[in-house]
Amino acid sequence: MPFASAEPPVVDALGGSVPPRSRGPVDARPRITELRLSAFAGHRAAGFPLGPVTLFAGPSGAGKTTALAAYEALARLGAGAPLLEAFPDPVACVPERARPDGEGRRGFRIGCTADGAEGPVRLDVAVQAEPQLRIVGERLTADGLVLLQTALRDPGRRSVQAAWHTAGTAPVTRAPLPDDRLGTALLPLRVAGKTDGQRRVLAAAEQMVVALRSVFACDPRPDCMRTPVPTGSGRLMTGCDNLADVLWRTRSECARRHGRLVEALHEGCAGPVTDLVAEPLFDGTVCALLDRGDGHRTELARLGEGELRYLALTLVLLTGPGVLDMDPPGEVPDALRSLTVLADGFDRSLDPRQRRALLRLAAGTAGHGHIRLVAAVNDASWCAGTDGVTVVHLDS
């Protein structure tokens, strides 16, 4: 199918009666509950349900990393990033056998659903990768009502034509939006919120943006964790390179959380563990050590790769946006946000005991609603019977 056919037209009217919403009690924390890869790299017409803990399982080449990359790209767009930052290699996102249309255009389509106080809100985006990178179509819907819709009308302009629901004296409002930014993330700057329809658009857009922005992609790099690091780096980076410096800060911030971290390390590391400490060195760096309880301390440099990845992932699952290197929506209270951790190679280098302990920790933490996990594993047979875990099996 030529990519041009995926571009949704701007409708003449998005107004009309709003379908009644009869819902019982809902979790007010916005969270992504479905990822859609309509035409993205090796995925076609794919929709993946996302629960509190979701594992993408399959052999190499099945598309696990691709699915997580699509989620992370949507998160970047939700935070207001330009297209090139969200998709640094856009041509690689185009389905391999996709043919260009008559004007040489090829692209891809992705989307997601965010659930929360507004119920399910759907976002679908069509991106042109060639010959120019641009958003050529976007649609935000709730209860079957189109709240925002954009389309490329003039290829010579770096903008798309947008129409959003008003339900006032005019059923819709039309205006141009940049073609390199997600329109949904720009709506709070464009919609006045004077009518019920406008307020509904803003509420749905906010739910989607908050759900997307509350994401931390994590892939610990053990080699970088073994050496002392400079102090003052702030928040934990995605590769957990500065783990020792973050421990220097967090150990005194919350004794309860640190106690849970030590308890988890006792289960996942070889030998006894009674504490995890960070020590400053004379050169202005800080190193982390395991306290063995008998006066002996083990530097992280002596730990195996699996132990280091287990330590880093455990810390991430027990912490929050204030400690992680991410840009959460600051205007939303922590109690109304659900942090989603994206972890590629979740089981990499972990032995059976470590991965089971880590999964139990993730499921237990997710049960409180503040942490969600979307991860990729080669084989998910080891997690059978773990409550709260959704397994998405992919075939190469």
Solvent accessible surface area in square Angstrom, and as a share of the most:
residue,aa,sasa,rsa
1,M,172,0.77
2,P,73,0.46
3,F,17,0.07
4,A,32,0.25
5,S,72,0.47
6,A,20,0.16
7,E,36,0.16
8,P,21,0.13
9,P,80,0.50
10,V,17,0.10
11,V,46,0.26
12,D,128,0.67
13,A,63,0.49
14,L,10,0.05
15,G,25,0.24
16,G,58,0.56
17,S,106,0.68
18,V,66,0.38
19,P,50,0.31
20,P,129,0.81
21,R,98,0.36
22,S,113,0.73
23,R,88,0.32
24,G,54,0.52
25,P,148,0.93
26,V,71,0.41
27,D,53,0.28
28,A,49,0.38
29,R,46,0.17
30,P,14,0.09
31,R,45,0.16
32,I,3,0.02
33,T,37,0.22
34,E,48,0.22
35,L,1,0.00
36,R,21,0.08
37,L,0,0.00
38,S,34,0.22
39,A,6,0.04
40,F,6,0.03
41,A,24,0.18
42,G,76,0.73
43,H,14,0.06
44,R,127,0.46
45,A,97,0.75
46,A,20,0.15
47,G,41,0.40
48,F,16,0.07
49,P,81,0.51
50,L,9,0.05
51,G,13,0.13
52,P,58,0.36
53,V,1,0.00
54,T,0,0.00
55,L,0,0.00
56,F,1,0.00
57,A,3,0.02
58,G,8,0.08
59,P,71,0.45
60,S,104,0.67
61,G,72,0.69
62,A,12,0.09
63,G,16,0.15
64,K,21,0.09
65,T,77,0.45
66,T,35,0.21
67,A,0,0.00
68,L,10,0.05
69,A,49,0.38
70,A,0,0.00
71,Y,4,0.01
72,E,52,0.23
73,A,4,0.03
74,L,1,0.00
75,A,10,0.08
76,R,98,0.36
77,L,0,0.00
78,G,2,0.02
79,A,48,0.37
80,G,31,0.30
81,A,12,0.09
82,P,43,0.27
83,L,2,0.01
84,L,113,0.56
85,E,88,0.40
86,A,8,0.06
87,F,6,0.02
88,P,107,0.67
89,D,86,0.45
90,P,19,0.12
91,V,68,0.39
92,A,65,0.50
93,C,17,0.10
94,V,8,0.04
95,P,5,0.03
96,E,162,0.73
97,R,216,0.79
98,A,21,0.16
99,R,197,0.72
100,P,76,0.48
101,D,22,0.11
102,G,88,0.85
103,E,121,0.54
104,G,37,0.35
105,R,33,0.12
106,R,43,0.16
107,G,5,0.04
108,F,0,0.00
109,R,69,0.25
110,I,2,0.01
111,G,0,0.00
112,C,1,0.00
113,T,12,0.07
114,A,0,0.00
115,D,34,0.18
116,G,1,0.01
117,A,56,0.43
118,E,37,0.17
119,G,1,0.01
120,P,66,0.42
121,V,0,0.00
122,R,102,0.37
123,L,0,0.00
124,D,43,0.22
125,V,3,0.02
126,A,4,0.03
127,V,0,0.00
128,Q,4,0.02
129,A,8,0.06
130,E,52,0.24
131,P,97,0.61
132,Q,79,0.35
133,L,35,0.18
134,R,4,0.01
135,I,3,0.01
136,V,0,0.00
137,G,1,0.01
138,E,2,0.01
139,R,85,0.31
140,L,0,0.00
141,T,19,0.11
142,A,4,0.03
143,D,52,0.27
144,G,76,0.73
145,L,16,0.08
146,V,31,0.18
147,L,0,0.00
148,L,0,0.00
149,Q,1,0.00
150,T,1,0.01
151,A,3,0.02
152,L,15,0.08
153,R,142,0.52
154,D,62,0.32
155,P,73,0.46
156,G,72,0.69
157,R,158,0.58
158,R,123,0.45
159,S,29,0.19
160,V,7,0.04
161,Q,53,0.24
162,A,0,0.00
163,A,0,0.00
164,W,7,0.02
165,H,0,0.00
166,T,11,0.06
167,A,49,0.38
168,G,37,0.35
169,T,156,0.91
170,A,49,0.38
171,P,62,0.39
172,V,13,0.07
173,T,48,0.28
174,R,110,0.40
175,A,20,0.16
176,P,83,0.52
177,L,4,0.02
178,P,50,0.32
179,D,3,0.01
180,D,47,0.24
181,R,76,0.28
182,L,0,0.00
183,G,3,0.03
184,T,0,0.00
185,A,21,0.16
186,L,33,0.16
187,L,0,0.00
188,P,74,0.47
189,L,146,0.73
190,R,108,0.39
191,V,9,0.05
192,A,69,0.53
193,G,15,0.15
194,K,162,0.69
195,T,34,0.20
196,D,107,0.55
197,G,3,0.03
198,Q,22,0.10
199,R,117,0.43
200,R,22,0.08
201,V,0,0.00
202,L,44,0.22
203,A,32,0.25
204,A,1,0.01
205,A,0,0.00
206,E,94,0.42
207,Q,8,0.03
208,M,0,0.00
209,V,19,0.11
210,V,5,0.03
211,A,3,0.02
212,L,1,0.00
213,R,50,0.18
214,S,2,0.01
215,V,16,0.09
216,F,2,0.01
217,A,21,0.16
218,C,4,0.02
219,D,54,0.28
220,P,3,0.02
221,R,125,0.46
222,P,14,0.09
223,D,107,0.56
224,C,48,0.29
225,M,6,0.03
226,R,64,0.23
227,T,82,0.48
228,P,61,0.39
229,V,15,0.09
230,P,91,0.57
231,T,63,0.37
232,G,70,0.68
233,S,59,0.38
234,G,36,0.34
235,R,92,0.34
236,L,0,0.00
237,M,80,0.36
238,T,69,0.40
239,G,8,0.08
240,C,0,0.00
241,D,22,0.11
242,N,4,0.02
243,L,1,0.01
244,A,6,0.05
245,D,7,0.04
246,V,0,0.00
247,L,1,0.01
248,W,119,0.42
249,R,84,0.31
250,T,7,0.04
251,R,96,0.35
252,S,100,0.65
253,E,93,0.42
254,C,49,0.29
255,A,86,0.66
256,R,180,0.66
257,R,50,0.18
258,H,20,0.09
259,G,37,0.35
260,R,84,0.31
261,L,4,0.02
262,V,18,0.11
263,E,126,0.57
264,A,14,0.11
265,L,0,0.00
266,H,106,0.47
267,E,74,0.33
268,G,0,0.00
269,C,3,0.02
270,A,62,0.48
271,G,48,0.46
272,P,76,0.48
273,V,6,0.04
274,T,79,0.46
275,D,27,0.14
276,L,0,0.00
277,V,11,0.06
278,A,11,0.09
279,E,61,0.27
280,P,76,0.48
281,L,66,0.33
282,F,208,0.87
283,D,89,0.46
284,G,45,0.43
285,T,23,0.13
286,V,0,0.00
287,C,19,0.11
288,A,3,0.03
289,L,15,0.08
290,L,1,0.00
291,D,28,0.14
292,R,34,0.12
293,G,50,0.48
294,D,112,0.58
295,G,81,0.78
296,H,107,0.48
297,R,102,0.37
298,T,13,0.08
299,E,86,0.39
300,L,6,0.03
301,A,48,0.37
302,R,193,0.70
303,L,7,0.04
304,G,35,0.33
305,E,78,0.35
306,G,10,0.10
307,E,24,0.11
308,L,0,0.00
309,R,3,0.01
310,Y,3,0.01
311,L,0,0.00
312,A,0,0.00
313,L,3,0.01
314,T,0,0.00
315,L,4,0.02
316,V,0,0.00
317,L,2,0.01
318,L,15,0.07
319,T,12,0.07
320,G,16,0.15
321,P,24,0.15
322,G,51,0.49
323,V,6,0.04
324,L,0,0.00
325,D,69,0.36
326,M,16,0.07
327,D,91,0.47
328,P,23,0.15
329,P,1,0.00
330,G,70,0.67
331,E,126,0.57
332,V,15,0.09
333,P,81,0.51
334,D,100,0.52
335,A,64,0.50
336,L,80,0.40
337,R,19,0.07
338,S,5,0.03
339,L,4,0.02
340,T,3,0.02
341,V,1,0.01
342,L,5,0.03
343,A,1,0.01
344,D,36,0.19
345,G,13,0.13
346,F,0,0.00
347,D,20,0.10
348,R,104,0.38
349,S,57,0.37
350,L,14,0.07
351,D,54,0.28
352,P,66,0.42
353,R,102,0.37
354,Q,8,0.04
355,R,57,0.21
356,R,108,0.39
357,A,6,0.05
358,L,1,0.00
359,L,3,0.01
360,R,125,0.46
361,L,28,0.14
362,A,1,0.01
363,A,21,0.16
364,G,42,0.40
365,T,14,0.08
366,A,6,0.05
367,G,67,0.64
368,H,131,0.58
369,G,17,0.16
370,H,83,0.37
371,I,9,0.04
372,R,24,0.09
373,L,1,0.01
374,V,4,0.02
375,A,0,0.00
376,A,1,0.01
377,V,1,0.00
378,N,103,0.53
379,D,78,0.40
380,A,7,0.06
381,S,81,0.52
382,W,31,0.11
383,C,6,0.04
384,A,88,0.68
385,G,79,0.76
386,T,38,0.22
387,D,126,0.65
388,G,48,0.46
389,V,29,0.16
390,T,43,0.25
391,V,46,0.27
392,V,15,0.09
393,H,138,0.62
394,L,18,0.09
395,D,128,0.66
396,S,106,0.68
